[in-house]
Amino acid sequence: MGIRILVVDDATFIRDMIKKQLRDKIPGVEIIDAPDGARALSQMKSQTVDIILSDWEMPNMTGAELLTSVRSMPNAGNVPFIMISSRGDRNHIVKAIELGVSDYLTKPFSAEELLKKVFKQLKIIGKTPAQRASGGSTQGIAFASVDVLTGGAAAAPVAARPVAANPFANNSASALGAKPAIKAVEAPAKSAKGKAQLRFPNNRTFACVIREMSLQLMSCLMQRADGLPGLFEQAVVDIETGDGNNLARVNGYVHSIQAGENRPDTNVVKIVIRFVDNDAEKFETLSKYIAQM
């Protein structure tokens, strides 16, 4: 009997990345996907699934609402449900457990972390698949087409700006938070003086200084260090929204990375993160942040 997995996330980039990672390691897996909980439920009316992988924050119907609905279904109440979220705080995880989640995966995650969770649930339901020979990419979407990554649209350009001798001088490394966009009229990029924290798979975290931001992407400067991310690598951006309390998290991927200064020994790296969320609440938060710049 085959394995059918339902992937639910409002970001096409995240769905495509998960699908590629699963297909690379689970021979013959059938994957269906949906951009929100409402359409996921519609998919489940006509077919059964073995595992559900769902984002928490989505428009129309959240992952929490989807989980509640699934647990009330007589034919799907026991389906393993893995909740995926950029929020990994204890209260958030406890709430998911109370709602009946089977496991929890925090963004950004590596292919290994994703597969470990999925294989654990497959073993529980007695559907452990044969291991595919190694050699498949664990970089997920990194080798997919640029059209898939950008939805067929070219990335909005970010204007280059002169870099100060040391933009990190006298700056604390405190984390911040803000959020991206649903499809809307693009506001012009603005110069920012805020800070952000970039999170990548395998617990790699970097503080950065924001230089440009639009509804589609962010350009920032960070110190050169070990474990720098690669192109198309999954990222979560925490941006300070201004009140010190409203921490918003934006999902994205590395669009470009280059030296921040015209010197071979520079310790400054310029990185551009392209946002992938399609959530009205995140769009509103990010729009307000840009307006305050």
C-alpha positions in Angstrom: 0.0 0.0 0.0 1.3 3.4 -0.9 1.9 6.4 1.3 -0.1 9.6 0.8 1.0 12.8 2.6 -0.9 16.1 2.7 1.2 19.3 2.9 -0.5 22.5 3.9 1.2 25.9 3.8 0.3 29.3 2.4 3.8 29.7 1.1 4.4 28.0 -2.3 8.1 27.9 -1.6 7.7 26.0 1.6 5.3 23.5 0.1 7.6 22.8 -2.9 10.6 22.4 -0.6 8.8 19.9 1.6 7.5 17.9 -1.4 10.9 17.7 -2.9 12.5 16.5 0.3 9.9 13.8 0.8 10.1 12.6 -2.8 13.8 12.4 -2.6 13.7 10.0 0.4 10.4 8.1 0.2 10.0 6.0 -3.0 6.6 6.2 -4.6 5.1 8.7 -2.1 2.0 10.5 -3.2 1.9 14.1 -2.1 -1.1 16.4 -2.2 -0.9 20.0 -1.1 -3.1 23.0 -0.1 -2.5 26.7 0.6 -4.7 26.8 3.7 -6.8 24.7 6.1 -10.1 25.1 4.2 -8.7 23.7 1.0 -6.9 21.0 2.9 -10.3 19.8 4.3 -11.7 19.9 0.8 -8.9 17.6 -0.4 -9.6 15.2 2.5 -13.3 14.8 1.5 -12.3 12.8 -1.6 -9.3 10.9 -0.4 -7.6 9.5 2.7 -4.2 10.6 3.8 -1.5 8.9 6.0 0.1 12.0 7.4 -0.7 15.7 7.5 2.1 18.4 7.6 0.6 21.8 8.2 1.8 25.3 8.9 0.2 27.0 11.9 -0.3 30.6 10.6 -2.3 30.6 7.4 -5.2 32.7 5.9 -8.8 31.5 5.7 -8.2 28.6 8.2 -5.2 28.3 10.4 -3.3 25.1 11.2 -4.8 25.0 14.7 -8.3 25.2 13.2 -7.5 22.5 10.7 -6.2 20.3 13.4 -9.4 20.7 15.5 -11.5 19.9 12.4 -9.4 16.8 11.5 -9.6 15.5 15.1 -13.4 15.6 14.9 -13.6 13.6 11.7 -14.6 10.0 12.2 -12.5 8.7 9.3 -9.4 10.9 10.0 -9.4 11.6 13.7 -6.2 9.5 14.3 -4.2 10.7 11.3 -0.7 11.8 12.4 -0.6 15.6 12.3 2.7 17.4 12.3 2.4 21.1 13.0 5.0 23.4 11.5 5.6 26.9 12.8 8.2 29.6 13.0 7.1 30.0 16.7 8.9 27.5 18.9 8.1 29.0 22.3 6.8 26.6 25.0 3.3 28.1 25.2 2.8 27.6 21.5 3.9 24.0 21.6 1.8 23.3 24.6 -1.3 24.7 22.9 -0.6 22.4 19.9 -0.3 19.4 22.1 -3.6 20.3 23.8 -5.3 20.5 20.4 -4.1 16.9 19.6 -1.0 17.4 17.5 1.2 14.3 16.9 4.5 16.2 16.6 5.9 19.7 16.1 8.5 21.1 13.7 9.9 24.6 14.1 10.9 26.7 11.1 13.5 27.0 9.7 14.1 23.2 9.6 16.6 21.0 7.7 15.7 18.1 5.5 17.0 15.8 8.2 14.7 17.2 10.8 11.7 17.0 8.5 12.4 13.4 7.5 13.0 12.3 11.1 9.6 13.6 12.1 7.8 12.0 9.1 9.5 8.6 9.4 8.7 8.5 13.1 5.0 8.9 12.3 5.1 6.4 9.5 6.6 3.9 11.8 3.8 4.4 14.3 1.1 3.7 11.7 3.1 0.7 10.4 4.1 2.2 7.0 7.8 2.5 7.3 9.0 3.0 3.6 12.1 1.4 2.1 15.0 3.8 2.3 16.0 5.3 -1.0 19.7 5.1 -1.9 21.6 8.1 -0.7 22.6 10.7 -3.3 19.4 12.7 -3.4 19.7 16.3 -2.5 19.0 17.3 1.0 19.1 21.0 0.0 15.4 20.8 -0.9 14.3 23.5 -3.2 17.8 24.8 -3.9 18.1 23.0 -7.2 14.6 23.8 -8.4 13.9 26.3 -11.1 13.9 30.0 -10.3 10.4 30.2 -11.7 9.2 27.9 -8.9 11.0 30.0 -6.3 9.6 33.3 -7.5 6.3 32.4 -8.9 7.5 33.3 -12.3 8.2 36.9 -11.4 11.6 38.5 -11.3 12.7 39.5 -7.8 12.4 43.2 -7.1 15.8 44.9 -7.2 17.3 46.2 -4.1 19.4 49.4 -4.6 23.0 49.1 -3.5 24.1 51.5 -0.8 27.5 52.5 0.5 28.6 50.4 3.5 30.0 52.1 6.5 33.4 51.0 7.7 31.8 48.9 10.5 28.0 49.0 10.5 28.0 46.8 13.6 29.9 49.1 15.9 28.1 49.9 19.1 25.1 47.8 18.1 23.7 45.1 20.4 22.9 41.7 19.0 19.3 41.7 20.4 16.7 39.9 18.3 13.7 41.8 16.7 10.6 41.0 14.7 8.2 41.9 11.8 6.3 40.3 8.9 5.7 40.0 5.2 3.0 40.0 2.7 0.1 38.8 0.7 -0.2 39.9 -2.9 -0.6 43.6 -2.9 0.6 46.8 -4.5 4.4 46.9 -3.9 5.6 49.9 -1.8 9.0 51.3 -2.7 11.9 49.9 -0.7 13.0 52.2 2.1 16.3 52.6 4.0 16.0 51.2 7.5 18.0 51.7 10.6 16.5 48.7 12.5 17.9 45.3 13.3 16.8 41.8 12.7 17.7 38.3 13.5 18.1 35.7 10.8 17.4 32.1 11.6 18.5 29.2 9.4 18.2 25.4 9.8 20.4 23.6 12.3 20.1 26.4 14.9 22.2 28.9 13.0 21.3 32.5 14.1 22.8 35.8 12.9 22.1 39.4 14.0 21.9 41.8 11.1 21.4 45.5 10.3 18.5 46.2 7.9 19.5 48.4 5.0 16.5 48.1 2.6 13.1 46.6 3.0 10.0 46.2 0.7 7.0 44.0 0.9 8.8 41.3 -1.1 12.3 41.3 0.4 14.9 42.6 2.8 18.5 43.6 2.3 20.7 43.6 5.4 24.3 43.5 6.6 25.8 40.9 8.9 29.2 39.9 10.2 31.0 37.2 8.4 31.1 34.0 10.4 31.2 30.2 10.1 28.0 28.5 8.9 26.9 31.2 6.5 23.8 30.2 4.6 23.7 29.2 0.9 21.5 30.5 -1.9 17.8 29.4 -1.7 18.3 28.2 1.9 15.2 28.5 4.1 15.2 31.4 6.6 13.0 33.0 9.3 13.4 36.7 9.8 12.6 38.3 13.2 12.1 42.0 12.9 11.4 44.5 15.7 8.2 46.3 14.9 8.9 49.3 17.1 6.9 48.7 20.3 9.5 46.3 21.7 6.8 43.6 22.3 5.1 42.8 19.0 7.5 40.2 17.6 6.5 39.1 14.1 8.2 36.3 12.2 8.7 36.3 8.4 9.4 33.2 6.4 11.7 33.5 3.4 14.8 32.2 1.6 18.2 33.5 0.7 17.9 35.3 -2.6 21.5 36.6 -2.7 24.6 36.8 -0.6 27.8 38.8 -1.3 30.7 40.7 0.3 29.5 43.9 2.0 32.6 45.9 1.1 35.0 46.1 -1.8 37.8 44.4 0.2 39.0 40.8 0.0 39.3 40.7 3.8 35.9 42.2 4.6 34.1 40.9 7.7 30.8 42.3 6.4 28.3 40.3 4.4 25.3 41.6 2.5 22.4 39.2 2.3 19.0 39.6 0.6 16.1 37.5 2.0 13.0 37.1 -0.3 9.8 36.7 1.7 7.4 33.9 0.9 4.5 34.3 3.3 1.0 35.0 1.9 -0.8 36.0 5.0 -2.9 39.2 5.5 -1.8 39.7 9.1 1.8 39.5 8.3 1.3 41.8 5.3 -0.3 44.4 7.6 2.5 44.2 10.2 5.2 44.6 7.6 3.4 47.4 5.9 3.2 49.3 9.1 6.9 48.7 9.8 7.9 50.0 6.4 5.7 53.1 6.8 7.5 54.0 10.1 11.0 53.9 8.4 
